[in-house]
Amino acid sequence: MSKVIVIGSGFSGLSAAAYLSAAGHEVHVFEKNDTAGGRARQLKENNYVFDMGPSWYWMPDVFEKFFFDFGYKVSDFYKLKLLNPSFDVVFPEAETMSVPEKYSDLARMFESIEKGSAAQLEKFMEEARFKYETGMGSLVYKPGLSLLEFADLDLIKGTFRLQVFSSFRKHVRKFFTNPKLISLMEFPVLFLGAMPQDTPALYSLMNYAGLMLGTWYPEGGFGEVIKAMLEVAKRNGAKFHFNAAVDQIVVQGNKTTSIMVNGDKIDCDAIIASADYHHIESKLLPESHRNYKESYWDKKTFAPSSLIFYVGLNTRIKYLQHHTLFFDEDLELHSIEIYKNPKWPSKPLFYVCCPSQSDDTVAPEGHENLFFLMPLAPGLEDTEELREKYFKIMVDRLGKHIHVDISDHIDYKKSYCVKDFVRDYNSFKGNAYGLANTLMQTANLKPSIRNKKIKNMFYTGQLTVPGPGVPPAIISGKVAAGQLLKYLKL
């Protein structure tokens, strides 16, 4: 039995800890904050329960696979609710598209917007299904350490169909011409990746995940998922240490031998780093044992940061779904101001989550729980004045949609932005989601899951394979744990 240290307790860290402890190793997880979950922590104030980060429960099969690996089902820990409609999209002129849960209803909606688009949707989804089943069933579990990982005959045969080298933007426009349908299909890559023209068409698998597999909600919020994964790891013997920021990774030769936490030296046989990759390399490791120089990170394309507001209202709201996307301004302009010409957006798109529409436990009786999120470029100036300026913009546009000015009903409000991502997660430039899913940052071209100079150290999380998002993070933990287990058997 080896003593393994996991740095960070986000989804990838919890996943890695569960697999390593289940394999019989002594696992200690060190977390700088006072609770597990990383970006998926919960904020509990004034009887409100806010999910601080993730709120879209897509790819339910990935969660099921995780718990199945330890002899459990999702339902052993939390209850899922299938949302219908899945979400609303608000367009200019106050036009709203409600995206239905049933595919047959979705096809009828497409046809009502653009003649012939129901048949086109069928073709699009047939391709997306192949990408999803191949990508989520095989590709995402590869560690990205060698091109030989892809020397699989079936995978090679399917390479063309995966459309790794095709543009997502061009792919969508092959099927649809209506601007509203194009915006609907492109929205996942704006919030989680890159501009559509820079994203491989492979990622239409996200459309399959969201529109075919449904949008779910774990009752009690994403904190229930964290609680469940934490419980699995603990049942397997993993030990958790909170308020325990790692200050240094001690290296001797080509191996790490210990870490320093609050001045205390803790010996170990191996490390999995689930904290921010750049922070681990630039702050905790000696320069001689880093995978990448600072110039490497400066050249990378990062997914957005976010301006977030957690808001409690002393009244209930009509005309608002659990998830609402405000696409009532120019999608292209906002994308450019995130990825090409970084600045606070001229006319922002944003997202509002209202989980109290589906769950009475996240707000006091007769109250509403709101989560505002506006994607913006990482590394921007972050001031209270700017936060408040954009909060007013979002509240005004929400008011037009629901025919109510919520300003006089706010009884709780807290903001979260670039500086907070840096402070709480040591996030590079305050990014919220990791690396953008561009062609040159896909699979083996992502930062390596293995430290090339330290034999017993591996990385996991949103800055390495397979990429950003909750399901990929869970998978990343499993992949990193698998690689470490192979090393420990040598």
Secondary structure, 3 states (H helix, E strand, C coil): CCEEEEECCCHHHHHHHHHHHHCCCEEEEECCCCCCCHHHCEEEECCEEEECCCCCECCHHHHHHHHHCCCCCHHHCCCEEECCCCEEEECHHHCEEEECCCHHHHHHHHHHHCCCHHHHHHHHHHHHHHHHHHHHHCHHHCCCCCHHHHCCHHHHHCHHHHCCCCEHHHHHHHHCCCHHHHHHHHHHHHHHCCCHHHCEHHHHHHHHHHHCCCCEEECCCCHHHHHHHHHHHHHCCCEEECCCCEEEEEEECCEEEEEEECCEEEECCEEEECCCHHHHHHHHCCHHHCCCCHHHHHCCCECCEEEEEEEEECCCCCCCCCEEEECCCCHHHHHHHHHCCCCCCCCCCEEEECHHHCCHHHCCCCCEEEEEEEEECCCCCCCHHHHHHHHHHHHHHHHHHHCCCHHHHEEEEEEECHHHHHHHHCCHHHCCCCECCCHHHCHHHCCCCECCCCCCEEECCCCCCCCCCHHHHHHHHHHHHHHHHHHHCC
